[in-house]
Amino acid sequence: MKEIPADLVSTNPREIALVVLAHFLDPETDASRLLHDLLRRGGVRGADARLATDLALGVLRQRGRLDAALEPMARRPWKRTPPIVRDLLRLGAYQMLFLDRIPAHAAVNESVELARRWATPGHAALVNAILRWITRESPGPASASVPVNEKALPPQADWPRFYSHPPWLVQYFLEQYPAEPVAALLEWDNRTPALMLRANRLRTTPEQLAERLAGEGCEVARVGWPAPESLTVTGPVGDVASADWFLEGLATVQDGAAQLIARLLSPRPGERIVDWCAAPGGKSTHLAELSDDQAHILALDVDPQRLSQVAIQAERLGLRSVRTDLLRPERVEGLTREPADAVLVDAPCTGLGTIQRHPDIRWRRKLKDIERSTKLQSEILAAAARCVAPRGRLVYSTCTLGRAENERVVEQFLASHPEFERADPSGGSDPVVRPFLNARGELHTWPPQHGLDGFYAARLIRER
């Protein structure tokens, strides 16, 4: 049996999807980024690119439901079936159970051909037999997104299979939120996300960008929400990285919830601003745009390769106020001697609020990852706080859900740093973010309620 290389060059959408499925659990792999790289290397565009994307990310979303359907048909225990064979079966079954535009015989034949190339003749015969059995027994394509209806909800013990999430994650959410919102969240995670853009207000307006996108055949569903510079695109846009409007620096791909974070910091022209954990630069460049490119923004990160992306994005957007530097101890010491007016800590986290956009996260994360994240988040927040000037602002944000990485990190920080206080939510904050603030001034976005990624942020003031 051959090993599928992650750097494979292929023009076959199903093979591209198979490569993603074979490698998404690698510690250094991001499924969406790997998919993009494979499409670029193979020069795959248009309908084939959309099919590869649907297959790869769709199988990751519905992995739990697919395994529940396939496991009873396997000749040996499912976990003892070779991983490549399981991925081939998931890929074929997804096309038959969740897509209505692909004939069943095509799904079977293509899966068998891939099995002949990457597995053994015996495994190819197994793939053929199981998928043909599904063809005979399946009632037809199922909905990939089952609407939440309180009367129709299955028993909670069945939620991991029904909503295709690992049991520990379902339980983690249920321990912190009521059952109905959790069911809505799990269902939301299985939907195909819309593309959200942030118009570069220094080069265009959201309305002008929307008109241009519409002229290029894109369907713009919403303009100006949740932030004035936001656009939501639901129709096909092709390869964003090669689009003229992107190369001209007219917009950045960024979820609307992420667009609220820079506004919570309220950057102003002339201020010294530090963005910790800045790569790949979405929030650094937004801070520059909101301050009319007149602030002094230092983007820091520990990864030099990812940090280079910040400079690339700033140049593409025509921004001159963003500088980059490696986050290292001597740099921090220098910042404590010349503290900043505002510091953003967009902390590394488990990303549980972005599962819709990154379906592999649900399968990659473990409960122990939350404990590791909170320790690192607390260390980063404490270090960054040293670089905030008196009366300066400090924003802590994550793209995850759950108190452990959010409220508790801030509460523990405030308990050990009496010089900081929560900012008054009734004044001083950008009016755009106020609808998302609770009574304590914390920003929360709940994906099924707001139609955005799940973010948390707290704005703190250094009183002395």
C-alpha positions as CSV (number, residue, x, y, z in Angstrom):
1,M,0.0,0.0,0.0
2,K,1.4,3.4,-1.1
3,E,1.7,6.5,1.1
4,I,0.0,9.5,-0.4
5,P,2.5,12.4,-0.3
6,A,1.2,15.8,0.9
7,D,3.0,17.5,-2.0
8,L,1.3,15.5,-4.6
9,V,0.5,17.3,-7.9
10,S,-2.9,16.2,-9.2
11,T,-5.7,17.6,-11.3
12,N,-8.2,15.0,-10.0
13,P,-10.7,16.6,-7.6
14,R,-11.3,13.4,-5.7
15,E,-7.6,12.6,-5.4
16,I,-7.0,16.1,-4.1
17,A,-9.7,15.5,-1.5
18,L,-8.2,12.2,-0.6
19,V,-4.8,13.8,0.0
20,V,-6.4,16.3,2.5
21,L,-8.2,13.5,4.3
22,A,-5.0,11.4,4.5
23,H,-3.0,14.3,6.1
24,F,-5.4,16.5,8.1
25,L,-4.4,15.0,11.4
26,D,-0.7,15.8,10.9
27,P,0.3,18.2,13.7
28,E,1.8,20.7,11.3
29,T,-1.1,20.5,8.7
30,D,-4.1,22.8,8.3
31,A,-6.7,21.1,6.1
32,S,-7.8,24.3,4.4
33,R,-4.3,25.5,3.7
34,L,-3.3,22.1,2.3
35,L,-6.3,22.0,0.1
36,H,-5.5,25.5,-1.2
37,D,-1.9,24.4,-1.9
38,L,-3.0,21.3,-3.8
39,L,-5.4,23.2,-5.9
40,R,-2.7,25.8,-6.8
41,R,-0.1,23.2,-7.6
42,G,-2.4,21.3,-9.8
43,G,-3.8,24.4,-11.5
44,V,-7.3,23.3,-10.6
45,R,-10.0,26.0,-10.9
46,G,-13.7,26.4,-11.5
47,A,-16.0,23.5,-11.0
48,D,-13.2,21.0,-10.3
49,A,-11.9,23.2,-7.5
50,R,-15.3,23.6,-6.0
51,L,-15.8,19.8,-6.2
52,A,-12.5,19.1,-4.5
53,T,-13.3,21.7,-1.8
54,D,-16.8,20.2,-1.2
55,L,-15.5,16.7,-1.0
56,A,-12.5,17.4,1.3
57,L,-14.3,19.7,3.8
58,G,-17.6,18.0,3.5
59,V,-16.2,14.6,4.5
60,L,-14.4,16.3,7.4
61,R,-17.8,17.8,8.5
62,Q,-19.7,14.6,8.2
63,R,-17.0,12.2,9.3
64,G,-18.9,11.0,12.3
65,R,-22.1,10.3,10.4
66,L,-20.2,8.6,7.6
67,D,-18.4,6.3,10.0
68,A,-21.6,5.4,11.7
69,A,-23.0,4.3,8.3
70,L,-19.9,2.5,7.1
71,E,-18.7,0.7,10.2
72,P,-21.4,-2.0,10.2
73,M,-20.5,-2.9,6.6
74,A,-16.7,-3.4,7.2
75,R,-15.4,-7.0,7.2
76,R,-13.1,-6.2,10.2
77,P,-13.4,-3.8,13.1
78,W,-13.5,-0.3,11.6
79,K,-10.5,1.0,13.6
80,R,-8.4,-1.9,12.2
81,T,-9.4,-1.0,8.6
82,P,-6.4,0.8,7.0
83,P,-6.7,4.6,7.2
84,I,-6.5,5.0,3.4
85,V,-9.4,2.5,2.9
86,R,-11.5,4.3,5.5
87,D,-10.9,7.6,3.7
88,L,-11.7,6.1,0.3
89,L,-15.0,4.8,1.7
90,R,-15.9,8.1,3.4
91,L,-15.1,9.9,0.1
92,G,-17.4,7.6,-1.9
93,A,-20.2,7.4,0.7
94,Y,-20.2,11.2,1.1
95,Q,-20.9,11.7,-2.6
96,M,-23.8,9.2,-2.5
97,L,-25.3,10.2,0.9
98,F,-24.8,14.0,0.9
99,L,-24.6,15.1,-2.8
100,D,-27.4,15.0,-5.3
101,R,-25.4,16.0,-8.4
102,I,-23.1,13.1,-8.7
103,P,-24.4,9.8,-10.1
104,A,-23.9,6.9,-7.7
105,H,-22.1,4.8,-10.3
106,A,-19.6,7.6,-10.8
107,A,-18.9,7.9,-7.1
108,V,-18.3,4.1,-6.9
109,N,-16.1,3.9,-10.0
110,E,-13.9,6.9,-9.1
111,S,-13.4,5.6,-5.6
112,V,-12.4,2.2,-6.9
113,E,-9.9,3.7,-9.3
114,L,-8.3,5.7,-6.5
115,A,-8.2,2.5,-4.4
116,R,-6.4,0.7,-7.2
117,R,-3.8,3.5,-7.3
118,W,-3.2,4.0,-3.6
119,A,-4.3,0.7,-2.0
120,T,-4.2,-3.0,-2.8
121,P,-6.4,-5.0,-5.2
122,G,-8.1,-6.6,-2.2
123,H,-8.9,-3.2,-0.7
124,A,-10.2,-1.9,-4.1
125,A,-12.6,-4.9,-4.1
126,L,-13.7,-4.0,-0.6
127,V,-14.3,-0.4,-1.5
128,N,-16.3,-1.5,-4.5
129,A,-18.4,-4.0,-2.5
130,I,-19.3,-1.6,0.3
131,L,-20.1,1.4,-1.9
132,R,-22.3,-0.7,-4.2
133,W,-24.1,-2.0,-1.1
134,I,-24.7,1.6,-0.1
135,T,-26.0,2.3,-3.6
136,R,-28.6,-0.4,-3.2
137,E,-29.6,0.4,0.4
138,S,-29.4,4.2,0.5
139,P,-32.7,6.1,0.4
140,G,-30.9,8.9,-1.4
141,P,-28.9,12.1,-0.6
142,A,-29.3,13.3,3.0
143,S,-29.2,16.9,4.1
144,A,-25.7,17.8,5.2
145,S,-27.3,20.3,7.6
146,V,-30.1,19.1,9.9
147,P,-32.1,22.1,11.2
148,V,-32.5,22.2,14.9
149,N,-36.0,21.5,16.0
150,E,-36.5,20.9,19.8
151,K,-39.2,18.2,19.2
152,A,-37.0,16.4,16.6
153,L,-33.7,16.4,18.6
154,P,-32.3,12.9,19.1
155,P,-31.2,11.7,22.6
156,Q,-28.0,13.5,23.7
157,A,-26.1,10.2,23.7
158,D,-26.6,10.2,19.9
159,W,-25.4,13.7,19.3
160,P,-21.8,12.8,18.5
161,R,-22.9,10.7,15.6
162,F,-26.0,12.8,14.6
163,Y,-24.0,16.1,14.5
164,S,-20.6,14.5,13.6
165,H,-18.6,15.9,16.6
166,P,-16.3,13.9,18.9
167,P,-18.1,12.9,22.2
168,W,-15.7,14.9,24.4
169,L,-16.5,18.1,22.5
170,V,-20.2,17.6,22.7
171,Q,-19.9,17.0,26.4
172,Y,-17.6,20.0,26.9
173,F,-20.2,22.3,25.3
174,L,-23.1,20.8,27.2
175,E,-21.3,21.4,30.5
176,Q,-21.2,25.1,29.7
177,Y,-24.3,26.0,27.6
178,P,-28.0,24.9,27.5
179,A,-28.8,22.0,25.3
180,E,-30.8,23.8,22.6
181,P,-28.1,26.4,21.9
182,V,-25.5,23.6,21.8
183,A,-27.6,21.6,19.3
184,A,-27.8,24.8,17.2
185,L,-24.0,25.3,17.4
186,L,-23.3,21.7,16.3
187,E,-25.7,22.0,13.4
188,W,-24.1,25.3,12.4
189,D,-20.7,23.8,12.4
190,N,-21.8,21.4,9.6
191,R,-23.0,24.2,7.2
192,T,-20.8,25.5,4.3
193,P,-19.6,28.9,5.4
194,A,-20.1,32.1,3.4
195,L,-17.0,34.1,2.4
196,M,-16.6,37.3,4.4
197,L,-14.5,40.2,3.3
198,R,-13.2,43.4,4.8
199,A,-13.1,46.3,2.4
200,N,-9.9,48.3,2.6
201,R,-11.5,51.7,3.5
202,L,-8.3,53.5,2.4
203,R,-8.8,52.3,-1.2
204,T,-12.5,51.7,-1.7
205,T,-15.9,51.6,-0.1
206,P,-17.8,48.4,0.7
207,E,-20.5,49.5,-1.8
208,Q,-18.0,50.0,-4.6
209,L,-16.4,46.7,-3.9
210,A,-19.8,45.0,-3.8
211,E,-20.7,46.5,-7.2
212,R,-17.4,45.3,-8.6
213,L,-17.9,41.8,-7.2
214,A,-21.4,41.6,-8.6
215,G,-20.1,42.7,-12.0
216,E,-17.7,39.7,-11.9
217,G,-20.6,37.2,-11.2
218,C,-20.3,37.0,-7.4
219,E,-23.4,37.1,-5.2
220,V,-23.0,39.6,-2.5
221,A,-25.5,38.8,0.2
222,R,-24.8,41.5,2.7
223,V,-22.9,44.8,3.0
224,G,-22.0,46.7,6.1
225,W,-22.6,44.1,8.8
226,P,-21.4,43.5,11.4
227,A,-18.9,46.3,10.7
228,P,-19.3,49.1,8.1
229,E,-16.4,47.6,6.1
230,S,-17.8,44.0,6.0
231,L,-19.2,42.1,3.0
232,T,-20.7,38.6,2.9
233,V,-20.3,36.8,-0.4
234,T,-22.4,33.6,-0.9
235,G,-21.9,33.0,-4.7
236,P,-18.7,31.5,-6.3
237,V,-15.7,33.7,-6.2
238,G,-13.0,31.4,-7.6
239,D,-9.4,31.7,-6.4
240,V,-9.5,34.7,-4.2
241,A,-5.6,35.0,-4.1
242,S,-5.5,35.5,-7.9
243,A,-8.5,37.8,-8.2
244,D,-7.7,41.3,-9.5
245,W,-9.6,43.1,-6.7
246,F,-7.6,41.1,-4.1
247,L,-4.2,41.8,-5.8
248,E,-5.1,45.5,-5.9
249,G,-5.5,45.5,-2.2
250,L,-9.2,46.3,-2.1
251,A,-10.1,43.7,0.5
252,T,-9.0,41.1,3.0
253,V,-10.6,37.8,3.7
254,Q,-11.7,38.0,7.3
255,D,-14.7,36.8,9.3
256,G,-17.0,39.5,10.6
257,A,-16.3,38.5,14.2
258,A,-12.6,39.0,13.7
259,Q,-13.3,42.4,12.3
260,L,-14.9,43.5,15.6
261,I,-11.6,42.9,17.5
262,A,-9.6,45.7,16.1
263,R,-12.6,48.0,16.6
264,L,-12.8,47.0,20.3
265,L,-9.2,48.2,20.7
266,S,-10.3,51.6,19.0
267,P,-6.9,52.5,17.3
268,R,-6.3,56.2,16.8
269,P,-3.9,58.1,14.5
270,G,-0.5,58.8,16.2
271,E,-0.8,56.1,18.8
272,R,1.8,53.4,19.5
273,I,0.1,50.0,19.1
274,V,1.5,46.5,19.6
275,D,-0.2,43.5,18.1
276,W,1.0,40.3,19.8
277,C,0.7,37.0,18.0
278,A,0.0,39.1,14.9
279,A,0.5,36.6,12.0
280,P,-0.9,36.3,9.4
281,G,-1.8,40.0,9.8
282,G,-5.6,40.3,9.5
283,K,-6.0,42.3,12.7
284,S,-2.7,44.3,12.3
285,T,-3.7,45.6,8.9
286,H,-7.3,46.3,10.1
287,L,-5.8,48.4,13.0
288,A,-3.8,50.3,10.3
289,E,-6.9,50.9,8.2
290,L,-9.0,52.1,11.1
291,S,-6.3,54.6,12.1
292,D,-6.0,55.9,8.6
293,D,-2.5,54.4,8.3
294,Q,-1.4,57.1,10.8
295,A,-0.6,55.0,13.9
296,H,2.7,53.3,14.7
297,I,1.8,49.6,14.7
298,L,4.3,46.9,15.7
299,A,3.3,43.4,14.7
300,L,5.0,40.6,16.7
301,D,5.0,36.9,16.3
302,V,7.3,34.0,17.3
303,D,7.1,32.3,13.8
304,P,9.3,34.2,11.3
305,Q,7.7,32.5,8.3
306,R,4.2,33.4,9.4
307,L,5.4,36.8,10.4
308,S,6.5,37.5,6.9
309,Q,2.9,37.2,5.8
310,V,2.0,40.3,7.9
311,A,4.5,42.3,5.8
312,I,3.2,40.8,2.6
313,Q,-0.4,41.7,3.4
314,A,0.5,45.2,4.6
315,E,2.3,45.8,1.3
316,R,-0.6,44.4,-0.8
317,L,-3.0,46.8,1.0
318,G,-0.7,49.8,0.6
319,L,-0.2,50.2,4.4
320,R,3.0,52.0,5.7
321,S,2.2,52.1,9.4
322,V,2.8,48.4,10.1
323,R,6.3,47.1,11.1
324,T,7.1,43.5,12.0
325,D,9.5,42.0,14.5
326,L,10.1,38.6,16.1
327,L,8.6,38.2,19.5
328,R,11.6,37.5,21.7
329,P,12.6,38.4,25.3
330,E,14.8,41.3,24.4
331,R,12.1,42.8,22.3
332,V,9.7,42.6,25.2
333,E,12.2,44.3,27.6
334,G,12.5,47.1,25.1
335,L,8.7,47.6,25.0
336,T,8.5,47.7,28.8
337,R,10.7,50.8,28.7
338,E,8.6,52.4,25.9
339,P,5.1,51.1,26.6
340,A,2.4,51.4,24.0
341,D,-0.9,53.2,24.1
342,A,-2.8,50.1,23.1
343,V,-1.9,46.3,23.0
344,L,-3.8,43.6,21.3
345,V,-3.3,40.0,22.4
346,D,-5.1,37.8,19.9
347,A,-4.1,34.7,21.8
348,P,-3.4,31.2,20.4
349,C,-6.4,29.0,21.2
350,T,-8.2,25.8,20.4
351,G,-10.2,27.6,17.7
352,L,-13.5,25.9,18.7
353,G,-15.4,29.0,17.5
354,T,-14.2,28.5,13.9
355,I,-15.2,24.8,13.3
356,Q,-17.5,25.7,10.5
357,R,-14.6,27.2,8.5
358,H,-12.1,24.7,9.7
359,P,-13.9,21.4,10.1
360,D,-10.7,19.5,10.9
361,I,-10.4,21.2,14.2
362,R,-13.2,19.1,15.8
363,W,-11.2,15.9,15.1
364,R,-7.7,17.3,15.9
365,R,-8.4,18.9,19.3
366,K,-8.4,17.0,22.6
367,L,-9.6,18.0,26.0
368,K,-6.0,18.3,27.2
369,D,-5.4,21.0,24.5
370,I,-7.6,23.4,26.4
371,E,-5.5,23.1,29.5
372,R,-2.3,23.7,27.5
373,S,-3.9,26.7,25.8
374,T,-5.0,28.4,29.0
375,K,-1.5,28.1,30.5
376,L,0.1,29.7,27.4
377,Q,-2.6,32.3,27.1
378,S,-2.1,33.4,30.7
379,E,1.7,33.7,30.2
380,I,1.3,35.7,27.0
381,L,-1.3,38.1,28.5
382,A,0.9,38.7,31.6
383,A,3.9,39.5,29.4
384,A,2.0,41.7,27.1
385,A,0.5,43.7,30.0
386,R,4.0,44.9,30.9
387,C,4.1,46.8,27.6
388,V,0.9,48.9,28.2
389,A,1.3,52.5,29.2
390,P,-0.6,54.0,32.1
391,R,-4.2,54.7,30.9
392,G,-3.4,52.4,28.0
393,R,-5.7,49.8,26.6
394,L,-5.2,46.0,26.5
395,V,-7.5,43.7,24.5
396,Y,-7.4,40.0,25.0
397,S,-9.2,38.0,22.3
398,T,-9.7,34.4,21.2
399,C,-11.6,32.6,18.5
400,T,-12.8,29.8,20.8
401,L,-15.8,28.9,23.0
402,G,-15.8,28.0,26.6
403,R,-15.0,29.8,29.9
404,A,-11.6,28.1,30.4
405,E,-9.8,30.0,27.5
406,N,-11.9,33.1,27.8
407,E,-13.5,34.5,31.0
408,R,-11.3,32.5,33.4
409,V,-8.1,33.7,31.8
410,V,-9.2,37.3,32.1
411,E,-10.5,36.8,35.7
412,Q,-7.2,35.2,36.8
413,F,-5.2,38.0,35.1
414,L,-7.2,40.7,36.9
415,A,-6.8,39.0,40.2
416,S,-3.1,39.1,39.9
417,H,-2.8,42.5,38.1
418,P,-4.7,45.0,40.2
419,E,-3.3,47.9,38.1
420,F,-5.8,46.8,35.3
421,E,-9.5,47.2,35.3
422,R,-12.3,46.3,32.9
423,A,-13.1,49.1,30.5
424,D,-16.5,50.7,31.0
425,P,-18.8,49.2,28.3
426,S,-21.0,52.3,28.2
427,G,-18.4,54.7,27.0
428,G,-15.3,54.8,25.0
429,S,-16.0,51.7,22.9
430,D,-16.7,51.7,19.2
431,P,-20.5,51.8,18.7
432,V,-20.1,49.0,16.1
433,V,-19.1,46.5,18.9
434,R,-21.6,47.6,21.6
435,P,-24.4,45.2,20.4
436,F,-21.9,42.3,21.1
437,L,-20.9,43.4,24.6
438,N,-22.3,42.0,27.8
439,A,-22.8,43.9,31.0
440,R,-19.1,43.4,31.9
441,G,-18.0,44.8,28.6
442,E,-16.9,41.4,27.2
443,L,-17.4,40.7,23.5
444,H,-19.2,37.5,22.7
445,T,-20.3,36.2,19.3
446,W,-22.3,33.0,19.2
447,P,-22.1,31.4,15.7
448,P,-25.8,30.3,15.1
449,Q,-27.2,33.5,16.7
450,H,-24.9,36.0,14.9
451,G,-23.9,34.1,11.8
452,L,-20.3,34.7,12.7
453,D,-17.4,32.7,14.1
454,G,-17.4,32.3,17.8
455,F,-15.1,35.0,19.3
456,Y,-14.5,36.3,22.8
457,A,-12.7,39.5,23.8
458,A,-12.2,41.7,26.9
459,R,-11.0,45.3,26.9
460,L,-8.9,46.3,29.9
461,I,-7.5,49.6,31.0
462,R,-4.2,50.1,32.9
463,E,-5.2,52.5,35.7
464,R,-1.6,53.0,37.1
